[in-house]
Amino acid sequence: MVVMIETIFALLLIMDHQIIEHRIQPNLSTCLKGKRYAQREDVGNNRIQHKCIKSKAELEINIDGSITIKKLILE
């Protein structure tokens, strides 16, 4: 496993003020599109919030070549 730190766009799923899930997005436009889609699916659930952020993150390259967020570095 290779670990690196980069600035990324991420789509966050926040429930009760805690980050439940985070996904890397290629750019802000794609992130906002995913956010709109997710919000339409979660209509009526006030506990769930979706948010796009630009942040540094500790990324991990998996054995299959995919890249995942290991840890967000919120400044």
PyMOL Python script that loads the backbone (N, CA, C, O; Angstrom):
from pymol import cmd

cmd.read_pdbstr("""\
ATOM      1  N   MET A   1       0.828  -1.191   0.000  1.00  0.00           N
ATOM      2  CA  MET A   1       0.000   0.000   0.000  1.00  0.00           C
ATOM      3  C   MET A   1       0.869   1.250   0.000  1.00  0.00           C
ATOM      4  O   MET A   1       1.830   1.365   0.760  1.00  0.00           O
ATOM      5  N   VAL A   2       0.508   2.171  -0.863  1.00  0.00           N
ATOM      6  CA  VAL A   2       1.212   3.440  -0.950  1.00  0.00           C
ATOM      7  C   VAL A   2       0.307   4.519  -0.362  1.00  0.00           C
ATOM      8  O   VAL A   2      -0.876   4.594  -0.694  1.00  0.00           O
ATOM      9  N   VAL A   3       0.869   5.353   0.515  1.00  0.00           N
ATOM     10  CA  VAL A   3       0.109   6.434   1.136  1.00  0.00           C
ATOM     11  C   VAL A   3       0.703   7.758   0.673  1.00  0.00           C
ATOM     12  O   VAL A   3       1.921   7.933   0.667  1.00  0.00           O
ATOM     13  N   MET A   4      -0.183   8.703   0.280  1.00  0.00           N
ATOM     14  CA  MET A   4       0.281  10.017  -0.158  1.00  0.00           C
ATOM     15  C   MET A   4      -0.707  11.074   0.319  1.00  0.00           C
ATOM     16  O   MET A   4      -1.857  10.773   0.638  1.00  0.00           O
ATOM     17  N   ILE A   5      -0.237  12.319   0.359  1.00  0.00           N
ATOM     18  CA  ILE A   5      -1.102  13.430   0.756  1.00  0.00           C
ATOM     19  C   ILE A   5      -1.299  14.341  -0.442  1.00  0.00           C
ATOM     20  O   ILE A   5      -0.330  14.796  -1.051  1.00  0.00           O
ATOM     21  N   GLU A   6      -2.577  14.609  -0.785  1.00  0.00           N
ATOM     22  CA  GLU A   6      -2.922  15.465  -1.916  1.00  0.00           C
ATOM     23  C   GLU A   6      -4.139  16.297  -1.573  1.00  0.00           C
ATOM     24  O   GLU A   6      -4.875  15.983  -0.638  1.00  0.00           O
ATOM     25  N   THR A   7      -4.349  17.369  -2.338  1.00  0.00           N
ATOM     26  CA  THR A   7      -5.565  18.163  -2.218  1.00  0.00           C
ATOM     27  C   THR A   7      -6.602  17.562  -3.162  1.00  0.00           C
ATOM     28  O   THR A   7      -6.336  17.360  -4.347  1.00  0.00           O
ATOM     29  N   ILE A   8      -7.780  17.280  -2.624  1.00  0.00           N
ATOM     30  CA  ILE A   8      -8.828  16.608  -3.396  1.00  0.00           C
ATOM     31  C   ILE A   8     -10.182  17.289  -3.180  1.00  0.00           C
ATOM     32  O   ILE A   8     -10.345  18.100  -2.268  1.00  0.00           O
ATOM     33  N   PHE A   9     -11.136  16.946  -4.026  1.00  0.00           N
ATOM     34  CA  PHE A   9     -12.542  17.268  -3.788  1.00  0.00           C
ATOM     35  C   PHE A   9     -13.179  16.003  -3.236  1.00  0.00           C
ATOM     36  O   PHE A   9     -12.928  14.906  -3.735  1.00  0.00           O
ATOM     37  N   ALA A  10     -13.995  16.155  -2.214  1.00  0.00           N
ATOM     38  CA  ALA A  10     -14.645  14.995  -1.615  1.00  0.00           C
ATOM     39  C   ALA A  10     -16.116  15.293  -1.362  1.00  0.00           C
ATOM     40  O   ALA A  10     -16.486  16.402  -0.977  1.00  0.00           O
ATOM     41  N   LEU A  11     -16.940  14.288  -1.585  1.00  0.00           N
ATOM     42  CA  LEU A  11     -18.356  14.359  -1.259  1.00  0.00           C
ATOM     43  C   LEU A  11     -18.535  13.667   0.087  1.00  0.00           C
ATOM     44  O   LEU A  11     -18.228  12.484   0.235  1.00  0.00           O
ATOM     45  N   LEU A  12     -19.036  14.419   1.066  1.00  0.00           N
ATOM     46  CA  LEU A  12     -19.201  13.890   2.418  1.00  0.00           C
ATOM     47  C   LEU A  12     -20.654  13.565   2.699  1.00  0.00           C
ATOM     48  O   LEU A  12     -21.553  14.283   2.260  1.00  0.00           O
ATOM     49  N   LEU A  13     -20.887  12.486   3.428  1.00  0.00           N
ATOM     50  CA  LEU A  13     -22.192  12.154   3.982  1.00  0.00           C
ATOM     51  C   LEU A  13     -22.070  12.394   5.481  1.00  0.00           C
ATOM     52  O   LEU A  13     -21.308  11.719   6.174  1.00  0.00           O
ATOM     53  N   ILE A  14     -22.839  13.371   5.970  1.00  0.00           N
ATOM     54  CA  ILE A  14     -22.758  13.762   7.380  1.00  0.00           C
ATOM     55  C   ILE A  14     -24.082  13.425   8.044  1.00  0.00           C
ATOM     56  O   ILE A  14     -25.143  13.805   7.549  1.00  0.00           O
ATOM     57  N   MET A  15     -24.023  12.710   9.170  1.00  0.00           N
ATOM     58  CA  MET A  15     -25.215  12.382   9.933  1.00  0.00           C
ATOM     59  C   MET A  15     -24.965  12.733  11.391  1.00  0.00           C
ATOM     60  O   MET A  15     -23.975  12.300  11.981  1.00  0.00           O
ATOM     61  N   ASP A  16     -25.857  13.509  11.961  1.00  0.00           N
ATOM     62  CA  ASP A  16     -25.731  13.945  13.353  1.00  0.00           C
ATOM     63  C   ASP A  16     -24.366  14.585  13.615  1.00  0.00           C
ATOM     64  O   ASP A  16     -23.733  14.315  14.635  1.00  0.00           O
ATOM     65  N   HIS A  17     -23.921  15.426  12.697  1.00  0.00           N
ATOM     66  CA  HIS A  17     -22.679  16.206  12.788  1.00  0.00           C
ATOM     67  C   HIS A  17     -21.418  15.344  12.778  1.00  0.00           C
ATOM     68  O   HIS A  17     -20.369  15.786  13.245  1.00  0.00           O
ATOM     69  N   GLN A  18     -21.505  14.125  12.256  1.00  0.00           N
ATOM     70  CA  GLN A  18     -20.334  13.265  12.121  1.00  0.00           C
ATOM     71  C   GLN A  18     -20.215  12.805  10.670  1.00  0.00           C
ATOM     72  O   GLN A  18     -21.216  12.483  10.030  1.00  0.00           O
ATOM     73  N   ILE A  19     -18.985  12.775  10.157  1.00  0.00           N
ATOM     74  CA  ILE A  19     -18.752  12.295   8.798  1.00  0.00           C
ATOM     75  C   ILE A  19     -18.892  10.776   8.801  1.00  0.00           C
ATOM     76  O   ILE A  19     -18.130  10.071   9.462  1.00  0.00           O
ATOM     77  N   ILE A  20     -19.872  10.288   8.058  1.00  0.00           N
ATOM     78  CA  ILE A  20     -20.130   8.852   7.978  1.00  0.00           C
ATOM     79  C   ILE A  20     -19.378   8.227   6.803  1.00  0.00           C
ATOM     80  O   ILE A  20     -18.843   7.123   6.904  1.00  0.00           O
ATOM     81  N   GLU A  21     -19.352   8.963   5.681  1.00  0.00           N
ATOM     82  CA  GLU A  21     -18.730   8.440   4.468  1.00  0.00           C
ATOM     83  C   GLU A  21     -18.113   9.586   3.674  1.00  0.00           C
ATOM     84  O   GLU A  21     -18.610  10.711   3.717  1.00  0.00           O
ATOM     85  N   HIS A  22     -17.040   9.306   2.957  1.00  0.00           N
ATOM     86  CA  HIS A  22     -16.415  10.298   2.085  1.00  0.00           C
ATOM     87  C   HIS A  22     -15.952   9.613   0.812  1.00  0.00           C
ATOM     88  O   HIS A  22     -15.417   8.505   0.841  1.00  0.00           O
ATOM     89  N   ARG A  23     -16.169  10.298  -0.311  1.00  0.00           N
ATOM     90  CA  ARG A  23     -15.811   9.767  -1.625  1.00  0.00           C
ATOM     91  C   ARG A  23     -15.008  10.804  -2.395  1.00  0.00           C
ATOM     92  O   ARG A  23     -15.370  11.981  -2.417  1.00  0.00           O
ATOM     93  N   ILE A  24     -13.928  10.379  -3.023  1.00  0.00           N
ATOM     94  CA  ILE A  24     -13.122  11.261  -3.859  1.00  0.00           C
ATOM     95  C   ILE A  24     -13.908  11.588  -5.125  1.00  0.00           C
ATOM     96  O   ILE A  24     -14.533  10.713  -5.724  1.00  0.00           O
ATOM     97  N   GLN A  25     -13.868  12.851  -5.522  1.00  0.00           N
ATOM     98  CA  GLN A  25     -14.515  13.308  -6.746  1.00  0.00           C
ATOM     99  C   GLN A  25     -13.448  13.942  -7.642  1.00  0.00           C
ATOM    100  O   GLN A  25     -12.521  14.574  -7.135  1.00  0.00           O
ATOM    101  N   PRO A  26     -13.562  13.786  -8.960  1.00  0.00           N
ATOM    102  CA  PRO A  26     -12.519  14.320  -9.856  1.00  0.00           C
ATOM    103  C   PRO A  26     -12.471  15.844  -9.902  1.00  0.00           C
ATOM    104  O   PRO A  26     -11.411  16.424 -10.139  1.00  0.00           O
ATOM    105  N   ASN A  27     -13.625  16.504  -9.673  1.00  0.00           N
ATOM    106  CA  ASN A  27     -13.660  17.968  -9.712  1.00  0.00           C
ATOM    107  C   ASN A  27     -14.895  18.452  -8.959  1.00  0.00           C
ATOM    108  O   ASN A  27     -15.733  17.646  -8.555  1.00  0.00           O
ATOM    109  N   LEU A  28     -15.011  19.768  -8.771  1.00  0.00           N
ATOM    110  CA  LEU A  28     -16.123  20.343  -8.015  1.00  0.00           C
ATOM    111  C   LEU A  28     -17.453  20.119  -8.719  1.00  0.00           C
ATOM    112  O   LEU A  28     -18.461  19.851  -8.065  1.00  0.00           O
ATOM    113  N   SER A  29     -17.470  20.222 -10.023  1.00  0.00           N
ATOM    114  CA  SER A  29     -18.701  20.038 -10.786  1.00  0.00           C
ATOM    115  C   SER A  29     -19.294  18.642 -10.566  1.00  0.00           C
ATOM    116  O   SER A  29     -20.494  18.506 -10.330  1.00  0.00           O
ATOM    117  N   THR A  30     -18.468  17.629 -10.643  1.00  0.00           N
ATOM    118  CA  THR A  30     -18.915  16.257 -10.426  1.00  0.00           C
ATOM    119  C   THR A  30     -19.392  16.065  -8.992  1.00  0.00           C
ATOM    120  O   THR A  30     -20.368  15.357  -8.745  1.00  0.00           O
ATOM    121  N   CYS A  31     -18.704  16.695  -8.055  1.00  0.00           N
ATOM    122  CA  CYS A  31     -19.081  16.606  -6.644  1.00  0.00           C
ATOM    123  C   CYS A  31     -20.472  17.205  -6.423  1.00  0.00           C
ATOM    124  O   CYS A  31     -21.312  16.602  -5.755  1.00  0.00           O
ATOM    125  N   LEU A  32     -20.709  18.383  -6.984  1.00  0.00           N
ATOM    126  CA  LEU A  32     -22.008  19.038  -6.810  1.00  0.00           C
ATOM    127  C   LEU A  32     -23.130  18.247  -7.478  1.00  0.00           C
ATOM    128  O   LEU A  32     -24.251  18.208  -6.970  1.00  0.00           O
ATOM    129  N   LYS A  33     -22.836  17.622  -8.604  1.00  0.00           N
ATOM    130  CA  LYS A  33     -23.823  16.781  -9.279  1.00  0.00           C
ATOM    131  C   LYS A  33     -24.180  15.579  -8.390  1.00  0.00           C
ATOM    132  O   LYS A  33     -25.353  15.235  -8.252  1.00  0.00           O
ATOM    133  N   GLY A  34     -23.175  14.952  -7.794  1.00  0.00           N
ATOM    134  CA  GLY A  34     -23.409  13.831  -6.882  1.00  0.00           C
ATOM    135  C   GLY A  34     -24.180  14.256  -5.646  1.00  0.00           C
ATOM    136  O   GLY A  34     -25.020  13.510  -5.143  1.00  0.00           O
ATOM    137  N   LYS A  35     -23.893  15.459  -5.157  1.00  0.00           N
ATOM    138  CA  LYS A  35     -24.593  15.997  -3.987  1.00  0.00           C
ATOM    139  C   LYS A  35     -26.080  16.193  -4.293  1.00  0.00           C
ATOM    140  O   LYS A  35     -26.939  15.816  -3.496  1.00  0.00           O
ATOM    141  N   ARG A  36     -26.372  16.782  -5.447  1.00  0.00           N
ATOM    142  CA  ARG A  36     -27.783  16.992  -5.835  1.00  0.00           C
ATOM    143  C   ARG A  36     -28.517  15.657  -5.964  1.00  0.00           C
ATOM    144  O   ARG A  36     -29.654  15.527  -5.512  1.00  0.00           O
ATOM    145  N   TYR A  37     -27.877  14.678  -6.570  1.00  0.00           N
ATOM    146  CA  TYR A  37     -28.486  13.355  -6.731  1.00  0.00           C
ATOM    147  C   TYR A  37     -28.754  12.726  -5.356  1.00  0.00           C
ATOM    148  O   TYR A  37     -29.837  12.190  -5.120  1.00  0.00           O
ATOM    149  N   ALA A  38     -27.783  12.790  -4.462  1.00  0.00           N
ATOM    150  CA  ALA A  38     -27.931  12.204  -3.131  1.00  0.00           C
ATOM    151  C   ALA A  38     -29.025  12.907  -2.329  1.00  0.00           C
ATOM    152  O   ALA A  38     -29.771  12.253  -1.600  1.00  0.00           O
ATOM    153  N   GLN A  39     -29.127  14.222  -2.456  1.00  0.00           N
ATOM    154  CA  GLN A  39     -30.155  14.959  -1.728  1.00  0.00           C
ATOM    155  C   GLN A  39     -31.551  14.599  -2.216  1.00  0.00           C
ATOM    156  O   GLN A  39     -32.491  14.557  -1.422  1.00  0.00           O
ATOM    157  N   ARG A  40     -31.696  14.338  -3.509  1.00  0.00           N
ATOM    158  CA  ARG A  40     -33.002  13.925  -4.035  1.00  0.00           C
ATOM    159  C   ARG A  40     -33.403  12.558  -3.478  1.00  0.00           C
ATOM    160  O   ARG A  40     -34.584  12.301  -3.244  1.00  0.00           O
ATOM    161  N   GLU A  41     -32.419  11.687  -3.269  1.00  0.00           N
ATOM    162  CA  GLU A  41     -32.695  10.352  -2.737  1.00  0.00           C
ATOM    163  C   GLU A  41     -33.063  10.377  -1.254  1.00  0.00           C
ATOM    164  O   GLU A  41     -33.801   9.511  -0.784  1.00  0.00           O
ATOM    165  N   ASP A  42     -32.551  11.365  -0.515  1.00  0.00           N
ATOM    166  CA  ASP A  42     -32.743  11.434   0.939  1.00  0.00           C
ATOM    167  C   ASP A  42     -33.793  12.468   1.337  1.00  0.00           C
ATOM    168  O   ASP A  42     -33.696  13.047   2.419  1.00  0.00           O
ATOM    169  N   VAL A  43     -34.777  12.710   0.505  1.00  0.00           N
ATOM    170  CA  VAL A  43     -35.808  13.712   0.797  1.00  0.00           C
ATOM    171  C   VAL A  43     -36.535  13.336   2.093  1.00  0.00           C
ATOM    172  O   VAL A  43     -36.947  12.191   2.280  1.00  0.00           O
ATOM    173  N   GLY A  44     -36.685  14.327   2.984  1.00  0.00           N
ATOM    174  CA  GLY A  44     -37.420  14.119   4.221  1.00  0.00           C
ATOM    175  C   GLY A  44     -36.573  13.658   5.394  1.00  0.00           C
ATOM    176  O   GLY A  44     -37.071  13.588   6.518  1.00  0.00           O
ATOM    177  N   ASN A  45     -35.304  13.343   5.162  1.00  0.00           N
ATOM    178  CA  ASN A  45     -34.452  12.921   6.268  1.00  0.00           C
ATOM    179  C   ASN A  45     -33.584  14.114   6.681  1.00  0.00           C
ATOM    180  O   ASN A  45     -32.583  14.407   6.027  1.00  0.00           O
ATOM    181  N   ASN A  46     -33.961  14.796   7.751  1.00  0.00           N
ATOM    182  CA  ASN A  46     -33.255  16.004   8.192  1.00  0.00           C
ATOM    183  C   ASN A  46     -31.939  15.709   8.902  1.00  0.00           C
ATOM    184  O   ASN A  46     -31.137  16.619   9.107  1.00  0.00           O
ATOM    185  N   ARG A  47     -31.705  14.470   9.277  1.00  0.00           N
ATOM    186  CA  ARG A  47     -30.473  14.127   9.987  1.00  0.00           C
ATOM    187  C   ARG A  47     -29.288  13.961   9.038  1.00  0.00           C
ATOM    188  O   ARG A  47     -28.136  14.010   9.468  1.00  0.00           O
ATOM    189  N   ILE A  48     -29.569  13.763   7.743  1.00  0.00           N
ATOM    190  CA  ILE A  48     -28.507  13.522   6.766  1.00  0.00           C
ATOM    191  C   ILE A  48     -28.207  14.802   5.996  1.00  0.00           C
ATOM    192  O   ILE A  48     -29.111  15.500   5.537  1.00  0.00           O
ATOM    193  N   GLN A  49     -26.911  15.092   5.866  1.00  0.00           N
ATOM    194  CA  GLN A  49     -26.463  16.260   5.115  1.00  0.00           C
ATOM    195  C   GLN A  49     -25.354  15.813   4.170  1.00  0.00           C
ATOM    196  O   GLN A  49     -24.518  14.988   4.538  1.00  0.00           O
ATOM    197  N   HIS A  50     -25.345  16.350   2.962  1.00  0.00           N
ATOM    198  CA  HIS A  50     -24.290  16.077   1.986  1.00  0.00           C
ATOM    199  C   HIS A  50     -23.526  17.364   1.758  1.00  0.00           C
ATOM    200  O   HIS A  50     -24.117  18.442   1.695  1.00  0.00           O
ATOM    201  N   LYS A  51     -22.201  17.252   1.634  1.00  0.00           N
ATOM    202  CA  LYS A  51     -21.383  18.444   1.498  1.00  0.00           C
ATOM    203  C   LYS A  51     -20.189  18.141   0.601  1.00  0.00           C
ATOM    204  O   LYS A  51     -19.581  17.075   0.700  1.00  0.00           O
ATOM    205  N   CYS A  52     -19.858  19.094  -0.282  1.00  0.00           N
ATOM    206  CA  CYS A  52     -18.656  18.995  -1.112  1.00  0.00           C
ATOM    207  C   CYS A  52     -17.576  19.860  -0.471  1.00  0.00           C
ATOM    208  O   CYS A  52     -17.827  21.007  -0.101  1.00  0.00           O
ATOM    209  N   ILE A  53     -16.388  19.309  -0.343  1.00  0.00           N
ATOM    210  CA  ILE A  53     -15.285  20.086   0.220  1.00  0.00           C
ATOM    211  C   ILE A  53     -14.033  19.901  -0.633  1.00  0.00           C
ATOM    212  O   ILE A  53     -13.870  18.898  -1.328  1.00  0.00           O
ATOM    213  N   LYS A  54     -13.164  20.893  -0.559  1.00  0.00           N
ATOM    214  CA  LYS A  54     -11.822  20.799  -1.128  1.00  0.00           C
ATOM    215  C   LYS A  54     -10.896  20.764   0.076  1.00  0.00           C
ATOM    216  O   LYS A  54     -10.875  21.695   0.880  1.00  0.00           O
ATOM    217  N   SER A  55     -10.135  19.693   0.195  1.00  0.00           N
ATOM    218  CA  SER A  55      -9.330  19.502   1.395  1.00  0.00           C
ATOM    219  C   SER A  55      -8.101  18.656   1.080  1.00  0.00           C
ATOM    220  O   SER A  55      -8.058  17.936   0.082  1.00  0.00           O
ATOM    221  N   LYS A  56      -7.123  18.760   1.941  1.00  0.00           N
ATOM    222  CA  LYS A  56      -6.001  17.830   1.869  1.00  0.00           C
ATOM    223  C   LYS A  56      -6.470  16.519   2.484  1.00  0.00           C
ATOM    224  O   LYS A  56      -7.274  16.499   3.416  1.00  0.00           O
ATOM    225  N   ALA A  57      -5.951  15.434   1.943  1.00  0.00           N
ATOM    226  CA  ALA A  57      -6.332  14.122   2.446  1.00  0.00           C
ATOM    227  C   ALA A  57      -5.166  13.158   2.323  1.00  0.00           C
ATOM    228  O   ALA A  57      -4.331  13.267   1.426  1.00  0.00           O
ATOM    229  N   GLU A  58      -5.135  12.229   3.233  1.00  0.00           N
ATOM    230  CA  GLU A  58      -4.178  11.135   3.165  1.00  0.00           C
ATOM    231  C   GLU A  58      -4.838  10.054   2.316  1.00  0.00           C
ATOM    232  O   GLU A  58      -5.856   9.483   2.707  1.00  0.00           O
ATOM    233  N   LEU A  59      -4.258   9.780   1.162  1.00  0.00           N
ATOM    234  CA  LEU A  59      -4.837   8.831   0.208  1.00  0.00           C
ATOM    235  C   LEU A  59      -4.054   7.529   0.220  1.00  0.00           C
ATOM    236  O   LEU A  59      -2.861   7.494   0.520  1.00  0.00           O
ATOM    237  N   GLU A  60      -4.763   6.469  -0.113  1.00  0.00           N
ATOM    238  CA  GLU A  60      -4.162   5.149  -0.122  1.00  0.00           C
ATOM    239  C   GLU A  60      -4.413   4.513  -1.488  1.00  0.00           C
ATOM    240  O   GLU A  60      -5.549   4.488  -1.963  1.00  0.00           O
ATOM    241  N   ILE A  61      -3.369   4.006  -2.112  1.00  0.00           N
ATOM    242  CA  ILE A  61      -3.516   3.283  -3.371  1.00  0.00           C
ATOM    243  C   ILE A  61      -3.636   1.800  -3.034  1.00  0.00           C
ATOM    244  O   ILE A  61      -2.729   1.199  -2.457  1.00  0.00           O
ATOM    245  N   ASN A  62      -4.759   1.236  -3.401  1.00  0.00           N
ATOM    246  CA  ASN A  62      -5.035  -0.168  -3.086  1.00  0.00           C
ATOM    247  C   ASN A  62      -4.336  -1.104  -4.066  1.00  0.00           C
ATOM    248  O   ASN A  62      -3.779  -0.660  -5.070  1.00  0.00           O
ATOM    249  N   ILE A  63      -4.367  -2.364  -3.777  1.00  0.00           N
ATOM    250  CA  ILE A  63      -3.723  -3.376  -4.605  1.00  0.00           C
ATOM    251  C   ILE A  63      -4.284  -3.368  -6.020  1.00  0.00           C
ATOM    252  O   ILE A  63      -3.551  -3.603  -6.980  1.00  0.00           O
ATOM    253  N   ASP A  64      -5.588  -3.098  -6.156  1.00  0.00           N
ATOM    254  CA  ASP A  64      -6.219  -3.100  -7.482  1.00  0.00           C
ATOM    255  C   ASP A  64      -6.024  -1.781  -8.234  1.00  0.00           C
ATOM    256  O   ASP A  64      -6.535  -1.628  -9.344  1.00  0.00           O
ATOM    257  N   GLY A  65      -5.292  -0.826  -7.645  1.00  0.00           N
ATOM    258  CA  GLY A  65      -5.001   0.444  -8.303  1.00  0.00           C
ATOM    259  C   GLY A  65      -5.980   1.556  -7.972  1.00  0.00           C
ATOM    260  O   GLY A  65      -5.756   2.703  -8.356  1.00  0.00           O
ATOM    261  N   SER A  66      -7.055   1.245  -7.272  1.00  0.00           N
ATOM    262  CA  SER A  66      -8.017   2.285  -6.899  1.00  0.00           C
ATOM    263  C   SER A  66      -7.452   3.143  -5.765  1.00  0.00           C
ATOM    264  O   SER A  66      -6.611   2.696  -4.985  1.00  0.00           O
ATOM    265  N   ILE A  67      -7.933   4.384  -5.694  1.00  0.00           N
ATOM    266  CA  ILE A  67      -7.457   5.322  -4.677  1.00  0.00           C
ATOM    267  C   ILE A  67      -8.602   5.609  -3.716  1.00  0.00           C
ATOM    268  O   ILE A  67      -9.711   5.929  -4.145  1.00  0.00           O
ATOM    269  N   THR A  68      -8.339   5.498  -2.425  1.00  0.00           N
ATOM    270  CA  THR A  68      -9.354   5.776  -1.412  1.00  0.00           C
ATOM    271  C   THR A  68      -8.798   6.764  -0.385  1.00  0.00           C
ATOM    272  O   THR A  68      -7.586   6.901  -0.216  1.00  0.00           O
ATOM    273  N   ILE A  69      -9.717   7.444   0.290  1.00  0.00           N
ATOM    274  CA  ILE A  69      -9.333   8.369   1.346  1.00  0.00           C
ATOM    275  C   ILE A  69      -9.093   7.581   2.616  1.00  0.00           C
ATOM    276  O   ILE A  69      -9.972   6.870   3.102  1.00  0.00           O
ATOM    277  N   LYS A  70      -7.898   7.718   3.141  1.00  0.00           N
ATOM    278  CA  LYS A  70      -7.580   7.080   4.413  1.00  0.00           C
ATOM    279  C   LYS A  70      -7.946   8.019   5.559  1.00  0.00           C
ATOM    280  O   LYS A  70      -8.487   7.591   6.579  1.00  0.00           O
ATOM    281  N   LYS A  71      -7.637   9.332   5.373  1.00  0.00           N
ATOM    282  CA  LYS A  71      -7.931  10.306   6.420  1.00  0.00           C
ATOM    283  C   LYS A  71      -8.023  11.692   5.795  1.00  0.00           C
ATOM    284  O   LYS A  71      -7.176  12.064   4.983  1.00  0.00           O
ATOM    285  N   LEU A  72      -9.051  12.464   6.169  1.00  0.00           N
ATOM    286  CA  LEU A  72      -9.163  13.853   5.747  1.00  0.00           C
ATOM    287  C   LEU A  72      -8.328  14.722   6.660  1.00  0.00           C
ATOM    288  O   LEU A  72      -8.282  14.496   7.869  1.00  0.00           O
ATOM    289  N   ILE A  73      -7.672  15.709   6.091  1.00  0.00           N
ATOM    290  CA  ILE A  73      -6.886  16.664   6.884  1.00  0.00           C
ATOM    291  C   ILE A  73      -7.640  17.988   6.820  1.00  0.00           C
ATOM    292  O   ILE A  73      -7.446  18.775   5.893  1.00  0.00           O
ATOM    293  N   LEU A  74      -8.492  18.228   7.798  1.00  0.00           N
ATOM    294  CA  LEU A  74      -9.335  19.428   7.829  1.00  0.00           C
ATOM    295  C   LEU A  74      -8.568  20.541   8.525  1.00  0.00           C
ATOM    296  O   LEU A  74      -8.132  20.393   9.666  1.00  0.00           O
ATOM    297  N   GLU A  75      -8.410  21.655   7.823  1.00  0.00           N
ATOM    298  CA  GLU A  75      -7.643  22.773   8.376  1.00  0.00           C
ATOM    299  C   GLU A  75      -8.540  23.961   8.622  1.00  0.00           C
ATOM    300  O   GLU A  75      -8.074  25.001   9.087  1.00  0.00           O
TER     301      GLU A  75
END
""", "prot")
cmd.dss("prot")
cmd.show_as("cartoon", "prot")
cmd.util.cbc("prot")
cmd.orient("prot")
